[in-house]
Every structure is written in C-alpha cells, then in structure tokens.
Amino acid sequence: MIAESSYRKELKGLYAITDENLISEEGFEQSIKLALQGGCQIIQYRDKSNNHNRRLRQATLLRTLCTQYYATCIINDDIELALAVHADGVHLGRDDASISQARKKLGENSIIGISCYNDLNLAIEAEKNRADYVAFGAMFSSPTKPEASNASPQLIASAKKQLSTPVCAIGGITEKNIAQVIDHGADMAAVISCLFASDNIKNTATILCQHFDKH
C-alpha cells in the first residue's frame, strides 16, 4: 500500500510529466529539481521503455525529491512501480488497470488520476468510481502525442459544472496558452515538452506557475 508518510496535498497547480526522450539519464535528477524549485506541485513519472532498472531507479529518486519539496509523486500506468517506490498514486489511461484494481493494490489513500481524452462521459464515470482527478486533452497540438484526441478549453468549463473531482488539462500547453485552460477552470495544467525541453526549466516552471497565482 501507499506509505502513510506520503505527502498528500490539494490537487492544484503545475503538473509536470517526465519524458525519457527529453530528459537524459544523467540529467534526470537536476531536471526534476529545477522543475520543483520552479514551483511544480505534481510530477508524474512517465517512461514507456522496458528498462526496468532505470524506471525503478528514477521513480525512486522522483519519490525522494517530491517528498523533499512537498510535491505529489504520481506514476504513469504502472501500479507495481507506484507500490514499489511508495508513490502518492498512479495515472491510468484507457487501456490500463481499472480504478478499483488500482485502489485495491495501492490503498484508500492513494491518488488515482484518469485520462478522459475529450469525453466528458468518461470523466463522469471516473468520478462515480472515485477517481481523485480527471484529465482532458490534448488541448492544443502537442509534439509528445500528435495523434491525441482534440479537446477544447470549453470542455474544461463544462466538466467543472458537472464534476466535483479536480480537473487537469493536458496537451500542447505552453506559457502562451496556459491562461486559457486556467480561465476555463482547470485545477491543474500538465506540461511535458514546454518544460523539459526548455533551456531554463526552473524559470519556465516559475512563469507557468505564476498563471495559477493570479487565480
């Protein structure tokens, strides 16, 4: 189960997602530290490779850093990895385990986020099944997932009217458009390329976080 000492806070703010193609193995720790120093509230470990040793090593390091900076540590897709590193929870997509399966393994205190793409009905169902947050996207064209379903900021507004569950916007979010999703009610904005491809990760995170500070 998720460790009782895991730090749990409000699901709100800048939500960074790692990418093995953007963050070098030797630069992983520094990249995460800079994102956290810039104000990231949540970081999701996402590595689609089959490199088990690297995944365990990096996820363990991420857990340690998130604890140090009082941030939330989420693991993408992998319930066993989340369990192994005592992460705060998991993020699940359409083809992953169910909420109930994740809850059974990780415990009642775990955070379970669900990808809802551009489908409000998926989010309504996820809330019924006690998801801790739902994510919609891609909001804008994204270099990470160019084939992703298009969602609109208006979908965020519609979701906020019907759900009590926190809502995350994802996909192509940058300093230039993050205000759009926040203005439509997004509790969290997830970023990948905008942050980890930046020449100054800490400064980029700070700028993105400032948009939340205005609300």
ChimeraX commands (.cxc) that place a marker at each C-alpha (Angstrom):
marker #1 position 0.00,0.00,0.00 radius 0.5
marker #1 position 0.94,3.66,-0.32 radius 0.5
marker #1 position 3.10,4.66,2.62 radius 0.5
marker #1 position 1.27,6.50,5.41 radius 0.5
marker #1 position 4.04,9.09,5.39 radius 0.5
marker #1 position 3.36,10.03,1.78 radius 0.5
marker #1 position 2.68,13.73,1.46 radius 0.5
marker #1 position -0.77,14.49,0.12 radius 0.5
marker #1 position -1.87,17.99,-0.74 radius 0.5
marker #1 position -4.51,19.72,-2.81 radius 0.5
marker #1 position -4.51,18.64,-6.45 radius 0.5
marker #1 position -3.87,22.02,-7.99 radius 0.5
marker #1 position -1.22,23.85,-9.96 radius 0.5
marker #1 position 1.52,22.96,-12.40 radius 0.5
marker #1 position 1.70,19.23,-13.18 radius 0.5
marker #1 position 4.93,18.12,-14.85 radius 0.5
marker #1 position 5.25,14.83,-16.73 radius 0.5
marker #1 position 8.64,13.31,-17.42 radius 0.5
marker #1 position 9.63,12.03,-20.85 radius 0.5
marker #1 position 12.57,9.71,-21.43 radius 0.5
marker #1 position 13.16,11.32,-24.84 radius 0.5
marker #1 position 13.53,14.80,-23.37 radius 0.5
marker #1 position 15.37,14.13,-20.12 radius 0.5
marker #1 position 18.73,12.40,-20.30 radius 0.5
marker #1 position 19.52,9.77,-17.71 radius 0.5
marker #1 position 22.42,11.78,-16.35 radius 0.5
marker #1 position 20.32,14.94,-16.26 radius 0.5
marker #1 position 17.23,13.41,-14.65 radius 0.5
marker #1 position 17.84,14.49,-11.05 radius 0.5
marker #1 position 18.76,18.06,-11.96 radius 0.5
marker #1 position 15.79,18.45,-14.33 radius 0.5
marker #1 position 13.36,17.29,-11.63 radius 0.5
marker #1 position 14.95,19.53,-9.01 radius 0.5
marker #1 position 14.67,22.58,-11.26 radius 0.5
marker #1 position 11.01,21.84,-12.03 radius 0.5
marker #1 position 10.27,21.54,-8.30 radius 0.5
marker #1 position 12.27,24.66,-7.46 radius 0.5
marker #1 position 10.24,26.49,-10.08 radius 0.5
marker #1 position 7.03,25.57,-8.29 radius 0.5
marker #1 position 5.73,22.30,-9.76 radius 0.5
marker #1 position 3.14,20.89,-7.39 radius 0.5
marker #1 position 2.80,17.46,-9.00 radius 0.5
marker #1 position 5.22,15.36,-11.05 radius 0.5
marker #1 position 4.27,12.22,-12.92 radius 0.5
marker #1 position 6.92,9.69,-13.84 radius 0.5
marker #1 position 6.28,8.53,-17.38 radius 0.5
marker #1 position 8.73,6.21,-19.14 radius 0.5
marker #1 position 7.32,3.88,-21.79 radius 0.5
marker #1 position 10.53,1.87,-22.17 radius 0.5
marker #1 position 11.11,-1.64,-20.85 radius 0.5
marker #1 position 14.20,-0.61,-18.92 radius 0.5
marker #1 position 13.08,-1.88,-15.52 radius 0.5
marker #1 position 16.22,-0.92,-13.62 radius 0.5
marker #1 position 16.18,2.66,-14.90 radius 0.5
marker #1 position 12.47,3.02,-14.25 radius 0.5
marker #1 position 12.83,1.81,-10.66 radius 0.5
marker #1 position 15.90,3.96,-10.04 radius 0.5
marker #1 position 14.37,7.14,-11.48 radius 0.5
marker #1 position 10.96,6.64,-9.88 radius 0.5
marker #1 position 12.63,6.11,-6.51 radius 0.5
marker #1 position 14.62,9.31,-6.97 radius 0.5
marker #1 position 11.48,11.19,-8.01 radius 0.5
marker #1 position 9.68,9.98,-4.88 radius 0.5
marker #1 position 12.56,11.26,-2.73 radius 0.5
marker #1 position 12.66,14.66,-4.44 radius 0.5
marker #1 position 8.90,15.13,-4.29 radius 0.5
marker #1 position 8.98,14.42,-0.57 radius 0.5
marker #1 position 11.82,16.91,-0.15 radius 0.5
marker #1 position 9.89,19.64,-1.97 radius 0.5
marker #1 position 6.44,18.75,-0.58 radius 0.5
marker #1 position 5.14,17.85,-4.04 radius 0.5
marker #1 position 2.93,14.99,-5.19 radius 0.5
marker #1 position 4.54,11.98,-6.90 radius 0.5
marker #1 position 2.45,10.12,-9.49 radius 0.5
marker #1 position 3.46,7.10,-11.60 radius 0.5
marker #1 position 2.07,6.68,-15.10 radius 0.5
marker #1 position 0.27,3.38,-15.78 radius 0.5
marker #1 position 2.40,1.15,-13.56 radius 0.5
marker #1 position 0.69,0.18,-10.29 radius 0.5
marker #1 position 3.51,-2.15,-9.26 radius 0.5
marker #1 position 6.10,0.59,-9.71 radius 0.5
marker #1 position 3.95,3.02,-7.72 radius 0.5
marker #1 position 3.74,0.44,-4.96 radius 0.5
marker #1 position 7.48,-0.25,-5.04 radius 0.5
marker #1 position 8.51,3.40,-4.62 radius 0.5
marker #1 position 5.64,4.42,-2.30 radius 0.5
marker #1 position 4.38,6.98,-4.79 radius 0.5
marker #1 position 1.35,9.07,-3.92 radius 0.5
marker #1 position -0.60,7.40,-6.70 radius 0.5
marker #1 position -0.98,6.46,-10.34 radius 0.5
marker #1 position -2.35,7.90,-13.54 radius 0.5
marker #1 position -4.34,5.46,-15.68 radius 0.5
marker #1 position -5.33,5.58,-19.34 radius 0.5
marker #1 position -7.97,3.85,-21.39 radius 0.5
marker #1 position -6.05,0.57,-21.73 radius 0.5
marker #1 position -4.68,0.41,-18.19 radius 0.5
marker #1 position -5.98,-1.15,-14.98 radius 0.5
marker #1 position -9.32,-0.09,-13.53 radius 0.5
marker #1 position -9.71,2.37,-10.67 radius 0.5
marker #1 position -10.89,-0.42,-8.38 radius 0.5
marker #1 position -7.87,-2.59,-9.23 radius 0.5
marker #1 position -5.51,0.28,-8.50 radius 0.5
marker #1 position -7.33,1.18,-5.29 radius 0.5
marker #1 position -7.21,-2.41,-4.08 radius 0.5
marker #1 position -3.44,-2.60,-4.54 radius 0.5
marker #1 position -2.44,0.91,-3.52 radius 0.5
marker #1 position -4.92,1.55,-0.73 radius 0.5
marker #1 position -7.62,4.07,0.02 radius 0.5
marker #1 position -5.17,6.94,0.49 radius 0.5
marker #1 position -3.69,6.62,-2.99 radius 0.5
marker #1 position -4.31,9.25,-5.66 radius 0.5
marker #1 position -5.78,7.84,-8.86 radius 0.5
marker #1 position -5.97,10.04,-11.93 radius 0.5
marker #1 position -7.80,9.08,-15.10 radius 0.5
marker #1 position -7.27,10.14,-18.72 radius 0.5
marker #1 position -10.62,11.13,-20.21 radius 0.5
marker #1 position -9.33,12.46,-23.55 radius 0.5
marker #1 position -12.18,14.56,-24.98 radius 0.5
marker #1 position -15.02,12.56,-23.43 radius 0.5
marker #1 position -16.96,14.12,-20.56 radius 0.5
marker #1 position -18.88,10.87,-20.04 radius 0.5
marker #1 position -15.62,9.09,-19.19 radius 0.5
marker #1 position -14.97,11.72,-16.55 radius 0.5
marker #1 position -18.45,11.36,-15.07 radius 0.5
marker #1 position -17.93,7.61,-14.88 radius 0.5
marker #1 position -14.48,8.07,-13.35 radius 0.5
marker #1 position -15.94,10.30,-10.65 radius 0.5
marker #1 position -18.58,7.68,-9.85 radius 0.5
marker #1 position -15.75,5.18,-9.44 radius 0.5
marker #1 position -13.96,7.52,-7.02 radius 0.5
marker #1 position -11.16,8.84,-9.21 radius 0.5
marker #1 position -9.19,11.59,-7.48 radius 0.5
marker #1 position -8.82,13.69,-10.61 radius 0.5
marker #1 position -9.62,13.53,-14.32 radius 0.5
marker #1 position -7.53,14.77,-17.25 radius 0.5
marker #1 position -8.72,16.10,-20.60 radius 0.5
marker #1 position -6.63,16.61,-23.72 radius 0.5
marker #1 position -4.98,17.21,-25.97 radius 0.5
marker #1 position -5.97,20.84,-25.53 radius 0.5
marker #1 position -3.59,22.07,-28.20 radius 0.5
marker #1 position -1.35,20.39,-30.76 radius 0.5
marker #1 position 1.35,18.51,-28.90 radius 0.5
marker #1 position 4.77,17.25,-30.04 radius 0.5
marker #1 position 4.57,14.44,-27.47 radius 0.5
marker #1 position 1.29,12.97,-28.76 radius 0.5
marker #1 position 0.48,14.47,-32.17 radius 0.5
marker #1 position -2.24,11.86,-32.73 radius 0.5
marker #1 position -4.05,12.58,-29.44 radius 0.5
marker #1 position -7.76,13.35,-29.36 radius 0.5
marker #1 position -8.51,17.04,-29.50 radius 0.5
marker #1 position -10.28,18.56,-26.52 radius 0.5
marker #1 position -11.15,22.20,-26.03 radius 0.5
marker #1 position -10.85,24.59,-23.09 radius 0.5
marker #1 position -14.65,24.78,-23.21 radius 0.5
marker #1 position -14.75,21.08,-22.27 radius 0.5
marker #1 position -12.93,22.02,-19.06 radius 0.5
marker #1 position -15.63,24.57,-18.27 radius 0.5
marker #1 position -18.38,22.01,-18.95 radius 0.5
marker #1 position -16.63,19.45,-16.75 radius 0.5
marker #1 position -16.27,21.90,-13.88 radius 0.5
marker #1 position -20.03,22.49,-13.94 radius 0.5
marker #1 position -20.79,18.77,-13.67 radius 0.5
marker #1 position -17.95,17.37,-11.57 radius 0.5
marker #1 position -16.62,17.93,-8.09 radius 0.5
marker #1 position -13.44,16.00,-8.97 radius 0.5
marker #1 position -10.37,18.15,-9.77 radius 0.5
marker #1 position -9.74,18.62,-13.49 radius 0.5
marker #1 position -6.39,18.58,-15.27 radius 0.5
marker #1 position -5.77,19.95,-18.77 radius 0.5
marker #1 position -3.01,18.40,-20.89 radius 0.5
marker #1 position -1.56,18.60,-24.37 radius 0.5
marker #1 position 0.46,21.35,-26.01 radius 0.5
marker #1 position 0.22,23.69,-23.03 radius 0.5
marker #1 position 2.81,26.49,-23.03 radius 0.5
marker #1 position 3.39,29.89,-21.44 radius 0.5
marker #1 position 1.34,31.38,-24.30 radius 0.5
marker #1 position -1.85,29.36,-23.81 radius 0.5
marker #1 position -1.87,28.09,-20.21 radius 0.5
marker #1 position -4.08,31.04,-19.19 radius 0.5
marker #1 position -6.83,29.73,-21.49 radius 0.5
marker #1 position -7.22,26.44,-19.63 radius 0.5
marker #1 position -6.93,28.08,-16.22 radius 0.5
marker #1 position -9.52,30.69,-17.18 radius 0.5
marker #1 position -11.88,27.85,-18.15 radius 0.5
marker #1 position -11.47,26.30,-14.70 radius 0.5
marker #1 position -8.61,23.78,-14.92 radius 0.5
marker #1 position -7.30,22.93,-11.47 radius 0.5
marker #1 position -4.08,21.58,-12.94 radius 0.5
marker #1 position -2.19,22.08,-16.19 radius 0.5
marker #1 position 0.08,19.25,-17.28 radius 0.5
marker #1 position 3.20,20.06,-19.27 radius 0.5
marker #1 position 5.91,17.95,-20.84 radius 0.5
marker #1 position 7.83,19.46,-23.77 radius 0.5
marker #1 position 7.19,23.06,-22.76 radius 0.5
marker #1 position 9.00,22.44,-19.50 radius 0.5
marker #1 position 11.58,19.72,-20.05 radius 0.5
marker #1 position 12.70,20.90,-23.49 radius 0.5
marker #1 position 13.25,24.38,-22.07 radius 0.5
marker #1 position 16.73,25.87,-21.79 radius 0.5
marker #1 position 15.77,27.12,-18.32 radius 0.5
marker #1 position 13.47,24.62,-16.63 radius 0.5
marker #1 position 13.21,26.47,-13.33 radius 0.5
marker #1 position 12.35,29.78,-14.97 radius 0.5
marker #1 position 9.79,28.16,-17.28 radius 0.5
marker #1 position 8.13,26.44,-14.32 radius 0.5
marker #1 position 8.04,29.71,-12.41 radius 0.5
marker #1 position 6.40,31.54,-15.31 radius 0.5
marker #1 position 3.80,28.79,-15.75 radius 0.5
marker #1 position 3.05,28.73,-12.01 radius 0.5
marker #1 position 2.52,32.49,-11.95 radius 0.5
marker #1 position -0.62,32.00,-14.04 radius 0.5
marker #1 position -2.12,29.92,-11.22 radius 0.5
marker #1 position -1.11,32.57,-8.68 radius 0.5
marker #1 position -3.35,35.06,-10.49 radius 0.5
marker #1 position -6.42,32.92,-9.80 radius 0.5
marker link #1:1,2 radius 0.2
marker link #1:2,3 radius 0.2
marker link #1:3,4 radius 0.2
marker link #1:4,5 radius 0.2
marker link #1:5,6 radius 0.2
marker link #1:6,7 radius 0.2
marker link #1:7,8 radius 0.2
marker link #1:8,9 radius 0.2
marker link #1:9,10 radius 0.2
marker link #1:10,11 radius 0.2
marker link #1:11,12 radius 0.2
marker link #1:12,13 radius 0.2
marker link #1:13,14 radius 0.2
marker link #1:14,15 radius 0.2
marker link #1:15,16 radius 0.2
marker link #1:16,17 radius 0.2
marker link #1:17,18 radius 0.2
marker link #1:18,19 radius 0.2
marker link #1:19,20 radius 0.2
marker link #1:20,21 radius 0.2
marker link #1:21,22 radius 0.2
marker link #1:22,23 radius 0.2
marker link #1:23,24 radius 0.2
marker link #1:24,25 radius 0.2
marker link #1:25,26 radius 0.2
marker link #1:26,27 radius 0.2
marker link #1:27,28 radius 0.2
marker link #1:28,29 radius 0.2
marker link #1:29,30 radius 0.2
marker link #1:30,31 radius 0.2
marker link #1:31,32 radius 0.2
marker link #1:32,33 radius 0.2
marker link #1:33,34 radius 0.2
marker link #1:34,35 radius 0.2
marker link #1:35,36 radius 0.2
marker link #1:36,37 radius 0.2
marker link #1:37,38 radius 0.2
marker link #1:38,39 radius 0.2
marker link #1:39,40 radius 0.2
marker link #1:40,41 radius 0.2
marker link #1:41,42 radius 0.2
marker link #1:42,43 radius 0.2
marker link #1:43,44 radius 0.2
marker link #1:44,45 radius 0.2
marker link #1:45,46 radius 0.2
marker link #1:46,47 radius 0.2
marker link #1:47,48 radius 0.2
marker link #1:48,49 radius 0.2
marker link #1:49,50 radius 0.2
marker link #1:50,51 radius 0.2
marker link #1:51,52 radius 0.2
marker link #1:52,53 radius 0.2
marker link #1:53,54 radius 0.2
marker link #1:54,55 radius 0.2
marker link #1:55,56 radius 0.2
marker link #1:56,57 radius 0.2
marker link #1:57,58 radius 0.2
marker link #1:58,59 radius 0.2
marker link #1:59,60 radius 0.2
marker link #1:60,61 radius 0.2
marker link #1:61,62 radius 0.2
marker link #1:62,63 radius 0.2
marker link #1:63,64 radius 0.2
marker link #1:64,65 radius 0.2
marker link #1:65,66 radius 0.2
marker link #1:66,67 radius 0.2
marker link #1:67,68 radius 0.2
marker link #1:68,69 radius 0.2
marker link #1:69,70 radius 0.2
marker link #1:70,71 radius 0.2
marker link #1:71,72 radius 0.2
marker link #1:72,73 radius 0.2
marker link #1:73,74 radius 0.2
marker link #1:74,75 radius 0.2
marker link #1:75,76 radius 0.2
marker link #1:76,77 radius 0.2
marker link #1:77,78 radius 0.2
marker link #1:78,79 radius 0.2
marker link #1:79,80 radius 0.2
marker link #1:80,81 radius 0.2
marker link #1:81,82 radius 0.2
marker link #1:82,83 radius 0.2
marker link #1:83,84 radius 0.2
marker link #1:84,85 radius 0.2
marker link #1:85,86 radius 0.2
marker link #1:86,87 radius 0.2
marker link #1:87,88 radius 0.2
marker link #1:88,89 radius 0.2
marker link #1:89,90 radius 0.2
marker link #1:90,91 radius 0.2
marker link #1:91,92 radius 0.2
marker link #1:92,93 radius 0.2
marker link #1:93,94 radius 0.2
marker link #1:94,95 radius 0.2
marker link #1:95,96 radius 0.2
marker link #1:96,97 radius 0.2
marker link #1:97,98 radius 0.2
marker link #1:98,99 radius 0.2
marker link #1:99,100 radius 0.2
marker link #1:100,101 radius 0.2
marker link #1:101,102 radius 0.2
marker link #1:102,103 radius 0.2
marker link #1:103,104 radius 0.2
marker link #1:104,105 radius 0.2
marker link #1:105,106 radius 0.2
marker link #1:106,107 radius 0.2
marker link #1:107,108 radius 0.2
marker link #1:108,109 radius 0.2
marker link #1:109,110 radius 0.2
marker link #1:110,111 radius 0.2
marker link #1:111,112 radius 0.2
marker link #1:112,113 radius 0.2
marker link #1:113,114 radius 0.2
marker link #1:114,115 radius 0.2
marker link #1:115,116 radius 0.2
marker link #1:116,117 radius 0.2
marker link #1:117,118 radius 0.2
marker link #1:118,119 radius 0.2
marker link #1:119,120 radius 0.2
marker link #1:120,121 radius 0.2
marker link #1:121,122 radius 0.2
marker link #1:122,123 radius 0.2
marker link #1:123,124 radius 0.2
marker link #1:124,125 radius 0.2
marker link #1:125,126 radius 0.2
marker link #1:126,127 radius 0.2
marker link #1:127,128 radius 0.2
marker link #1:128,129 radius 0.2
marker link #1:129,130 radius 0.2
marker link #1:130,131 radius 0.2
marker link #1:131,132 radius 0.2
marker link #1:132,133 radius 0.2
marker link #1:133,134 radius 0.2
marker link #1:134,135 radius 0.2
marker link #1:135,136 radius 0.2
marker link #1:136,137 radius 0.2
marker link #1:137,138 radius 0.2
marker link #1:138,139 radius 0.2
marker link #1:139,140 radius 0.2
marker link #1:140,141 radius 0.2
marker link #1:141,142 radius 0.2
marker link #1:142,143 radius 0.2
marker link #1:143,144 radius 0.2
marker link #1:144,145 radius 0.2
marker link #1:145,146 radius 0.2
marker link #1:146,147 radius 0.2
marker link #1:147,148 radius 0.2
marker link #1:148,149 radius 0.2
marker link #1:149,150 radius 0.2
marker link #1:150,151 radius 0.2
marker link #1:151,152 radius 0.2
marker link #1:152,153 radius 0.2
marker link #1:153,154 radius 0.2
marker link #1:154,155 radius 0.2
marker link #1:155,156 radius 0.2
marker link #1:156,157 radius 0.2
marker link #1:157,158 radius 0.2
marker link #1:158,159 radius 0.2
marker link #1:159,160 radius 0.2
marker link #1:160,161 radius 0.2
marker link #1:161,162 radius 0.2
marker link #1:162,163 radius 0.2
marker link #1:163,164 radius 0.2
marker link #1:164,165 radius 0.2
marker link #1:165,166 radius 0.2
marker link #1:166,167 radius 0.2
marker link #1:167,168 radius 0.2
marker link #1:168,169 radius 0.2
marker link #1:169,170 radius 0.2
marker link #1:170,171 radius 0.2
marker link #1:171,172 radius 0.2
marker link #1:172,173 radius 0.2
marker link #1:173,174 radius 0.2
marker link #1:174,175 radius 0.2
marker link #1:175,176 radius 0.2
marker link #1:176,177 radius 0.2
marker link #1:177,178 radius 0.2
marker link #1:178,179 radius 0.2
marker link #1:179,180 radius 0.2
marker link #1:180,181 radius 0.2
marker link #1:181,182 radius 0.2
marker link #1:182,183 radius 0.2
marker link #1:183,184 radius 0.2
marker link #1:184,185 radius 0.2
marker link #1:185,186 radius 0.2
marker link #1:186,187 radius 0.2
marker link #1:187,188 radius 0.2
marker link #1:188,189 radius 0.2
marker link #1:189,190 radius 0.2
marker link #1:190,191 radius 0.2
marker link #1:191,192 radius 0.2
marker link #1:192,193 radius 0.2
marker link #1:193,194 radius 0.2
marker link #1:194,195 radius 0.2
marker link #1:195,196 radius 0.2
marker link #1:196,197 radius 0.2
marker link #1:197,198 radius 0.2
marker link #1:198,199 radius 0.2
marker link #1:199,200 radius 0.2
marker link #1:200,201 radius 0.2
marker link #1:201,202 radius 0.2
marker link #1:202,203 radius 0.2
marker link #1:203,204 radius 0.2
marker link #1:204,205 radius 0.2
marker link #1:205,206 radius 0.2
marker link #1:206,207 radius 0.2
marker link #1:207,208 radius 0.2
marker link #1:208,209 radius 0.2
marker link #1:209,210 radius 0.2
marker link #1:210,211 radius 0.2
marker link #1:211,212 radius 0.2
marker link #1:212,213 radius 0.2
marker link #1:213,214 radius 0.2
marker link #1:214,215 radius 0.2
view
